[in-house]
C-alpha cells in the first residue's frame, strides 16, 4: 500500500478513496491472496523435489575381511542416475579388490589398480512409456500451474468482493446525500408552516403532514447511516497495511464517484481466460497421466541390462575387458492395484470432463447475461437521468404554485419525495451498471486487466 493511499485515506483535507487504491490494497496486502501466492511458491518446491528422483547418486562401499587364510579389502565407488529418457538408469564407477578371496567370492577380486565399469538398464515393456518418477514430475508441473492459476483466481475473487462493496458504498453515500437534502427542505419549511398555523393562515393538519415527512426522512437517514457503517466495516477487511492489518475507514471518508467506466475497459465475449476452466483442464490432464502410468503398471516387467568393465592394470593376470548382458523379467500373477486404479482414473477423467462442460456452459450463459445487463443498466441510467431532470422541474413548479396558494403542502412533499425516489433509482441504475460490468470481467477472466 503506497504512502499516497494513507495520505488520501487519513488526511484531514482529502477523504476520497479511489477504486484504484482499493484494488491495489487488496492485490498487495490481502492475507488470503498472499496465502495463495505462498502455495504457488510451495508447489515450485514440490516440483524440484520430484525432479530429485533424477539426481546423481554417489555410493561408496568398503569391506575389510581379517582372518588367517582370507585377508582382503574391497572398495567400490558408484555414480548412478535414473534418467527421464525411456526409464533408462545409468551407472559408472570404480572397484578394487585386494588380498586373498575364497573361490566363491572371486567376483570381488580385481587387478592392482582395480577396474572401472559403466552400464545401463532400460525397460522394454513396463515403464518404457512412463514410470513413477517421470509421471510424478509431470504431475508436479501441472500442480504448479494449478497453484499459479489458483492464486490468480483468488486475486480475481477478492478484488471482485472488495469492488462490489466499494460500488455499494458509492450507492449508499448517494442515498444518504439525497435523503439528507430532502430532510433539510422539510425541516426548513417547518418553521414557516408553524408560524402560519399560529397566525391562523393554514390548518393544523399541514403541520402534522410536514412533521410526518420530517420523521420519515429522518428514519431513512438513520437507515442509510447504518448501512454505510456496515459497508465501511466490511470494506475495511480488504483494505490492509503492509503487515496485513485491516485499515478502518474514517466516517469522514467518501468514495470516488464513477459515472462511467473507461472506454479501454473492453469486455471479453468468451470465458477462455477464466482460470476455473483452465484449472479443470489441468486436473483432467493430470488424471490422464496417472491413468497412463497405471496402464503401464499392468504390463510385465522386462529390462535389458548392459555392463562393461575394464581392468586398469593390464599386466596383471586378469581379463582386461569384459561385457555383461542380462535380461530381467518379472510377471505379476495378480495386479489388482494397477487394474483398479486404471479403471478408477478413466472414470474420474470422464467425471472431470462433465464438470468442465457444465462449468463452461454456466459461465458462458452468465457472461452473456452480465454483458447485456451492463449495457441495459447504462441505458437505464440515461433514461432515469432524464426522468430526474423532469421530476426536479415538476417539484419546483409545485413549490411555486403552493407559494401562490394554488397547491397543497401534501402535493409539494410528494413531489419532493418523487425527486428523491427517482434520484435513488438513477444511482441504483449506475450501481447496477458498474456491478454487472464487474461481474462480466470476473467471469471473462479480465477483471485484473485494469489494476
Secondary structure per residue as TSV (DSSP state, phi and psi in degrees):
chain	resnum	aa	ss	phi	psi
A	1	X	-	360.0	129.6
A	2	X	-	-79.9	161.9
A	3	X	H	-63.9	-34.3
A	4	X	H	-57.2	-39.5
A	5	X	H	-61.4	-45.2
A	6	X	H	-65.3	-37.6
A	7	X	H	-63.3	-43.1
A	8	X	H	-65.5	-38.8
A	9	X	H	-75.7	-36.8
A	10	X	H	-113.8	-3.9
A	11	X	-	-60.9	143.7
A	12	X	S	-76.8	-7.2
A	13	X	S	-107.2	-34.4
A	14	X	-	-119.9	129.1
A	15	X	-	-129.0	14.9
A	16	X	E	-83.2	117.8
A	17	X	E	-99.8	119.7
A	18	X	-	-90.0	161.8
A	19	X	H	-60.7	-41.3
A	20	X	H	-62.9	-38.4
A	21	X	H	-68.7	-38.3
A	22	X	H	-62.0	-47.4
A	23	X	H	-60.3	-44.7
A	24	X	H	-64.1	-40.1
A	25	X	H	-63.0	-44.6
A	26	X	H	-63.4	-49.4
A	27	X	H	-70.3	-24.2
A	28	X	H	-95.0	-40.0
A	29	X	H	-121.6	1.0
A	30	X	-	-74.3	125.2
A	31	X	H	-58.8	-38.6
A	32	X	H	-71.9	-26.1
A	33	X	H	-73.4	-41.4
A	34	X	H	-62.2	-36.7
A	35	X	H	-59.9	-45.9
A	36	X	H	-63.9	-37.7
A	37	X	H	-66.1	-38.0
A	38	X	H	-66.8	-37.0
A	39	X	H	-65.3	-35.3
A	40	X	H	-65.8	-39.5
A	41	X	H	-67.4	-36.3
A	42	X	H	-62.4	-38.1
A	43	X	H	-63.1	-32.4
A	44	X	H	-64.3	-38.9
A	45	X	H	-64.8	-38.7
A	46	X	H	-64.4	-36.6
A	47	X	H	-66.0	-44.5
A	48	X	H	-60.2	-39.7
A	49	X	H	-62.9	-42.5
A	50	X	H	-65.0	-37.6
A	51	X	H	-66.9	-18.2
A	52	X	G	-63.1	-17.7
A	53	X	G	-63.6	-18.7
A	54	X	G	-105.7	15.3
A	55	X	S	-70.3	154.4
A	56	X	-	-71.4	141.6
A	57	X	E	-122.9	126.1
A	58	X	E	-105.2	120.7
A	59	X	E	-121.3	131.4
A	60	X	E	-123.4	131.0
A	61	X	E	-128.7	142.6
A	62	X	E	-142.9	151.2
A	63	X	E	-149.6	128.7
A	64	X	E	-116.9	126.9
A	65	X	E	-116.7	120.8
A	66	X	-	-119.3	111.8
A	67	X	-	-158.1	171.4
A	68	X	S	-62.0	-42.3
A	69	X	S	-98.9	-38.4
A	70	X	-	-120.1	80.7
A	71	X	-	-89.2	124.9
A	72	X	E	-155.4	159.5
A	73	X	E	-130.3	139.6
A	74	X	E	-133.9	130.2
A	75	X	E	-129.3	137.0
A	76	X	E	-142.9	127.5
A	77	X	E	-119.1	125.2
A	78	X	E	-127.3	135.6
A	79	X	E	-114.8	119.0
A	80	X	E	-132.8	157.6
A	81	X	E	-154.0	132.7
A	82	X	E	-85.4	124.2
A	83	X	-	-101.3	167.0
A	84	X	S	-93.5	9.0
A	85	X	S	-98.3	94.7
A	86	X	T	63.5	22.1
A	87	X	T	75.0	17.0
A	88	X	-	-72.9	138.5
A	89	X	E	-114.5	129.1
A	90	X	E	-106.2	145.2
A	91	X	E	-143.3	142.2
A	92	X	E	-152.6	153.1
A	93	X	E	175.5	-167.9
A	94	X	E	-138.5	140.8
A	95	X	E	-138.6	152.5
A	96	X	E	-146.9	127.3
A	97	X	E	-123.8	117.9
A	98	X	E	-122.1	145.3
A	99	X	E	112.2	-155.9
A	100	X	-	-108.2	122.6
A	101	X	-	-114.8	140.7
A	102	X	-	-66.0	163.1
A	103	X	G	-58.7	-38.5
A	104	X	G	-72.1	-12.6
A	105	X	G	-108.1	20.4
A	106	X	G	-60.3	-22.2
A	107	X	G	-65.5	-17.8
A	108	X	G	-86.3	-11.6
A	109	X	-	-78.7	135.9
A	110	X	-	-134.6	178.2
A	111	X	-	-71.4	176.2
A	112	X	T	-59.9	-37.9
A	113	X	T	-89.6	-1.4
A	114	X	-	82.3	-170.0
A	115	X	E	-135.1	151.7
A	116	X	E	-104.1	150.3
A	117	X	E	-143.8	155.0
A	118	X	E	-153.1	147.2
A	119	X	E	-165.9	179.0
A	120	X	E	-149.7	157.3
A	121	X	E	-134.9	128.1
A	122	X	E	-137.5	144.2
A	123	X	E	-79.6	149.7
A	124	X	S	-110.4	-30.7
A	125	X	S	-115.9	-92.5
A	126	X	T	-62.1	139.5
A	127	X	T	73.5	6.2
A	128	X	S	-73.4	-50.6
A	129	X	S	-71.4	-42.7
A	130	X	-	-158.1	166.0
A	131	X	-	-144.9	-177.4
A	132	X	H	-59.0	-42.2
A	133	X	H	-70.3	-47.2
A	134	X	H	-66.0	-40.3
A	135	X	H	-61.9	-42.7
A	136	X	H	-64.1	-40.3
A	137	X	H	-63.1	-44.9
A	138	X	H	-63.6	-38.5
A	139	X	H	-65.2	-42.6
A	140	X	H	-66.5	-32.7
A	141	X	H	-63.8	-41.7
A	142	X	H	-67.1	-43.2
A	143	X	H	-64.5	-31.5
A	144	X	H	-65.3	-44.4
A	145	X	H	-62.9	-40.9
A	146	X	H	-63.1	-41.6
A	147	X	H	-63.7	-38.3
A	148	X	H	-66.3	-39.6
A	149	X	H	-69.1	-37.1
A	150	X	H	-61.5	-40.4
A	151	X	H	-62.9	-44.1
A	152	X	H	-62.4	-41.3
A	153	X	H	-65.5	-41.0
A	154	X	H	-61.3	-40.8
A	155	X	H	-59.6	-44.5
A	156	X	H	-62.2	-45.9
A	157	X	H	-65.3	-48.3
A	158	X	H	-74.5	-30.4
A	159	X	H	-65.0	-41.4
A	160	X	H	-60.6	-44.0
A	161	X	H	-64.2	-42.7
A	162	X	H	-66.1	-44.4
A	163	X	H	-71.1	-30.3
A	164	X	H	-59.5	-44.1
A	165	X	H	-65.7	-37.0
A	166	X	H	-63.2	-43.3
A	167	X	H	-67.5	-34.9
A	168	X	H	-65.4	-36.3
A	169	X	H	-61.9	-42.9
A	170	X	H	-59.3	-48.2
A	171	X	H	-62.3	-48.4
A	172	X	H	-67.5	-33.4
A	173	X	H	-63.3	-41.7
A	174	X	H	-66.5	-40.9
A	175	X	H	-59.0	-44.1
A	176	X	H	-62.9	-43.8
A	177	X	H	-62.2	-40.4
A	178	X	H	-65.4	-47.0
A	179	X	H	-67.7	-35.2
A	180	X	H	-65.4	-36.9
A	181	X	H	-63.4	-49.3
A	182	X	H	-74.4	-25.1
A	183	X	H	-64.4	-44.1
A	184	X	H	-64.6	-35.8
A	185	X	H	-61.3	-48.6
A	186	X	H	-66.5	-36.1
A	187	X	H	-68.5	-44.1
A	188	X	H	-65.0	-35.8
A	189	X	H	-71.1	-25.4
A	190	X	H	-64.3	-40.8
A	191	X	H	-60.5	-41.9
A	192	X	H	-65.8	-40.1
A	193	X	H	-65.9	-40.9
A	194	X	H	-63.7	-38.7
A	195	X	H	-64.4	-42.2
A	196	X	H	-66.5	-35.9
A	197	X	H	-65.1	-43.2
A	198	X	H	-66.3	-30.3
A	199	X	T	-81.3	-6.3
A	200	X	T	82.4	16.0
A	201	X	S	-85.1	-25.2
A	202	X	S	-134.9	164.3
A	203	X	-	-79.1	156.9
A	204	X	H	-65.1	-25.7
A	205	X	H	-63.9	-26.0
A	206	X	H	-67.2	-38.8
A	207	X	H	-63.8	-43.5
A	208	X	H	-63.6	-41.1
A	209	X	H	-64.5	-42.1
A	210	X	H	-68.8	-35.3
A	211	X	H	-65.9	-37.2
A	212	X	H	-61.7	-41.4
A	213	X	H	-63.6	-40.3
A	214	X	H	-62.0	-45.8
A	215	X	H	-64.2	-42.1
A	216	X	H	-62.1	-46.8
A	217	X	H	-69.0	-32.5
A	218	X	H	-66.1	-40.6
A	219	X	H	-64.7	-38.0
A	220	X	H	-64.7	-36.5
A	221	X	H	-64.7	-44.4
A	222	X	H	-61.0	-42.3
A	223	X	H	-61.5	-43.4
A	224	X	H	-61.6	-42.7
A	225	X	H	-65.1	-38.9
A	226	X	H	-62.7	-45.2
A	227	X	H	-64.5	-39.9
A	228	X	H	-64.2	-42.3
A	229	X	H	-62.6	-37.9
A	230	X	H	-63.5	-45.6
A	231	X	H	-64.5	-42.9
A	232	X	H	-59.9	-42.3
A	233	X	H	-63.3	-45.8
A	234	X	H	-67.4	-38.2
A	235	X	H	-69.9	-31.3
A	236	X	H	-65.8	-19.8
A	237	X	T	-63.1	-31.8
A	238	X	T	-93.0	-18.6
A	239	X	-	-89.4	114.6
A	240	X	B	-129.4	152.7
A	241	X	-	-87.1	-175.2
A	242	X	T	-62.1	-23.8
A	243	X	T	-88.1	-0.2
A	244	X	-	83.8	11.8
A	245	X	-	-86.4	132.9
A	246	X	B	-58.2	141.3
A	247	X	-	-105.7	109.2
A	248	X	-	-61.1	143.2
A	249	X	-	-94.3	119.1
A	250	X	-	-60.4	151.1
A	251	X	T	-62.9	-28.0
A	252	X	T	-76.7	-16.0
A	253	X	-	-74.4	157.9
A	254	X	E	-145.4	157.1
A	255	X	E	-80.9	164.7
A	256	X	-	-82.3	130.2
A	257	X	-	-82.6	119.8
A	258	X	-	-108.1	116.4
A	259	X	S	-84.2	-35.2
A	260	X	S	-155.9	144.3
A	261	X	-	-69.6	158.3
A	262	X	-	-63.8	149.8
A	263	X	T	-63.3	-26.1
A	264	X	T	-71.9	-12.6
A	265	X	-	-79.6	77.0
A	266	X	-	-86.6	131.7
A	267	X	-	-84.6	135.4
A	268	X	-	-74.7	143.6
A	269	X	S	-97.9	7.8
A	270	X	S	-140.4	172.1
A	271	X	-	-106.9	20.1
A	272	X	T	-61.5	-25.5
A	273	X	T	-92.1	-1.5
A	274	X	-	-70.9	121.9
A	275	X	H	-60.8	-27.1
A	276	X	H	-60.0	-40.0
A	277	X	H	-66.6	-44.8
A	278	X	H	-64.6	-38.7
A	279	X	H	-62.2	-42.6
A	280	X	H	-66.4	-40.0
A	281	X	H	-63.2	-38.8
A	282	X	H	-68.6	-35.7
A	283	X	H	-64.1	-40.2
A	284	X	H	-63.8	-42.4
A	285	X	H	-62.4	-39.1
A	286	X	H	-65.1	-42.9
A	287	X	H	-64.0	-37.1
A	288	X	H	-64.9	-39.2
A	289	X	H	-61.8	-44.0
A	290	X	H	-67.4	-35.7
A	291	X	H	-63.7	-42.4
A	292	X	H	-62.7	-40.3
A	293	X	H	-62.3	-45.7
A	294	X	H	-72.9	-27.9
A	295	X	H	-62.9	-41.2
A	296	X	H	-64.1	-35.0
A	297	X	H	-66.4	-18.5
A	298	X	T	-79.0	-15.1
A	299	X	S	-76.9	154.6
A	300	X	-	-66.1	153.0
A	301	X	E	-87.9	123.8
A	302	X	E	-138.9	109.8
A	303	X	E	-119.8	138.9
A	304	X	E	-105.3	128.3
A	305	X	E	-120.6	131.7
A	306	X	E	-124.8	133.3
A	307	X	E	-141.0	122.2
A	308	X	E	-110.9	143.5
A	309	X	E	-137.8	150.6
A	310	X	E	-141.8	127.3
A	311	X	E	-73.6	141.5
A	312	X	S	-91.1	-6.0
A	313	X	-	-122.6	84.8
A	314	X	T	-65.7	-18.4
A	315	X	T	-77.5	-19.1
A	316	X	S	-72.7	154.5
A	317	X	S	-75.8	60.7
A	318	X	S	-131.7	154.7
A	319	X	-	-62.2	122.3
A	320	X	S	-67.7	-30.1
A	321	X	E	-141.1	149.7
A	322	X	E	-154.9	156.2
A	323	X	E	-132.4	129.5
A	324	X	E	-113.0	132.7
A	325	X	E	-122.4	129.3
A	326	X	E	-136.4	149.9
A	327	X	E	-122.0	127.3
A	328	X	E	-114.4	126.7
A	329	X	E	-131.4	133.0
A	330	X	E	-139.3	137.8
A	331	X	-	-129.4	107.0
A	332	X	-	-69.5	132.3
A	333	X	S	-70.5	-31.2
A	334	X	-	-134.2	143.3
A	335	X	-	-146.8	54.9
A	336	X	H	-67.5	-28.6
A	337	X	H	-62.2	-50.4
A	338	X	H	-65.1	-41.2
A	339	X	H	-65.0	-44.5
A	340	X	H	-65.5	-43.7
A	341	X	H	-64.5	-38.9
A	342	X	H	-61.1	-44.3
A	343	X	H	-66.8	-44.6
A	344	X	H	-59.3	-46.8
A	345	X	H	-71.6	-30.4
A	346	X	H	-63.8	-38.9
A	347	X	H	-74.0	-33.5
A	348	X	H	-64.0	-37.7
A	349	X	H	-61.9	-43.5
A	350	X	H	-64.7	-39.2
A	351	X	H	-64.8	-42.3
A	352	X	H	-61.7	-40.1
A	353	X	H	-63.8	-40.6
A	354	X	H	-62.5	-43.4
A	355	X	H	-61.8	-43.8
A	356	X	H	-63.5	-42.6
A	357	X	H	-62.2	-43.0
A	358	X	H	-65.1	-47.5
A	359	X	H	-62.2	-42.2
A	360	X	H	-61.8	-42.4
A	361	X	H	-65.5	-45.2
A	362	X	H	-63.8	-47.6
A	363	X	H	-64.1	-39.0
A	364	X	H	-63.1	-45.0
A	365	X	H	-65.3	-42.6
A	366	X	H	-63.4	-40.7
A	367	X	H	-62.2	-44.4
A	368	X	H	-58.7	-43.5
A	369	X	H	-62.6	-47.6
A	370	X	H	-63.4	-39.8
A	371	X	H	-63.1	-47.1
A	372	X	H	-66.0	-41.2
A	373	X	H	-64.2	-34.5
A	374	X	H	-64.1	-47.3
A	375	X	H	-63.3	-42.8
A	376	X	H	-64.5	-38.4
A	377	X	H	-67.4	-34.8
A	378	X	H	-64.4	-41.7
A	379	X	H	-63.3	-40.1
A	380	X	H	-63.6	-38.5
A	381	X	H	-59.4	-44.4
A	382	X	H	-65.7	-40.4
A	383	X	H	-66.8	-47.1
A	384	X	H	-69.2	-25.0
A	385	X	H	-65.5	-41.3
A	386	X	H	-65.6	-41.4
A	387	X	H	-62.0	-39.4
A	388	X	H	-62.8	-44.3
A	389	X	H	-62.5	-38.8
A	390	X	H	-67.1	-41.1
A	391	X	H	-68.2	-31.7
A	392	X	H	-63.5	-43.9
A	393	X	H	-62.8	-41.1
A	394	X	H	-65.0	-39.8
A	395	X	H	-65.8	-42.1
A	396	X	H	-64.3	-40.4
A	397	X	H	-65.1	-39.4
A	398	X	H	-66.7	-36.9
A	399	X	H	-66.3	-37.2
A	400	X	H	-66.8	-40.8
A	401	X	H	-63.3	-39.8
A	402	X	H	-66.6	-38.1
A	403	X	H	-64.4	-28.5
A	404	X	T	-90.0	-0.1
A	405	X	T	81.7	12.9
A	406	X	S	-99.3	2.4
A	407	X	S	-139.0	-177.5
A	408	X	-	-120.1	147.7
A	409	X	H	-60.6	-34.5
A	410	X	H	-59.3	-42.1
A	411	X	H	-67.9	-38.3
A	412	X	H	-60.7	-46.2
A	413	X	H	-62.3	-38.5
A	414	X	H	-63.9	-41.3
A	415	X	H	-64.4	-42.6
A	416	X	H	-64.9	-41.3
A	417	X	H	-66.1	-35.5
A	418	X	H	-63.4	-42.3
A	419	X	H	-58.2	-45.2
A	420	X	H	-64.1	-44.0
A	421	X	H	-63.1	-42.5
A	422	X	H	-65.6	-40.7
A	423	X	H	-64.1	-39.5
A	424	X	H	-65.4	-41.4
A	425	X	H	-64.7	-33.3
A	426	X	H	-64.8	-46.9
A	427	X	H	-71.6	-29.2
A	428	X	H	-65.9	-38.5
A	429	X	H	-63.3	-39.2
A	430	X	H	-67.2	-39.8
A	431	X	H	-60.8	-45.3
A	432	X	H	-60.8	-39.2
A	433	X	H	-59.5	-49.3
A	434	X	H	-64.9	-41.9
A	435	X	H	-67.9	-45.8
A	436	X	H	-64.4	-37.0
A	437	X	H	-62.1	-42.9
A	438	X	H	-64.8	-43.4
A	439	X	H	-61.2	-41.2
A	440	X	H	-64.0	-40.9
A	441	X	H	-67.0	-33.5
A	442	X	H	-65.4	-49.1
A	443	X	H	-69.9	-29.9
A	444	X	H	-83.9	-10.5
A	445	X	T	84.2	14.7
A	446	X	-	-110.6	14.0
A	447	X	T	-67.2	-25.9
A	448	X	T	-86.4	-6.8
A	449	X	T	-63.1	-29.9
A	450	X	T	-91.2	-2.2
A	451	X	-	-125.6	360.0
